[in-house]
Amino acid sequence: MLAVTQRTRQFALRIIKFVHSLPPGDTSRVIGNQLLRSGTSVGANYRAAERAKSDAHFISKLGDVEESRRTPR
């Protein structure tokens, strides 16, 4: 099984490819920008959690990962 870091990176790359495949237009641009922000934030937040200085900080950062996974911006 792939590590979480690898999986979140692959997910972000799939999101980027998908957004680039959307047809041109205002709706696609707005939705595409939203997908890019939320689809890439999970991996970025997880990598920040990996750099945590303590167990408590790591757990706190994982909470950020969970929140960004569930909450559209």
HELIX and SHEET records of a PDB file:
HELIX    1   1 VAL A    4  SER A   21  1                                  18    
HELIX    2   2 ASP A   26  GLU A   50  1                                  25    
HELIX    3   3 ASP A   55  ARG A   70  1                                  16    
END                                                                             
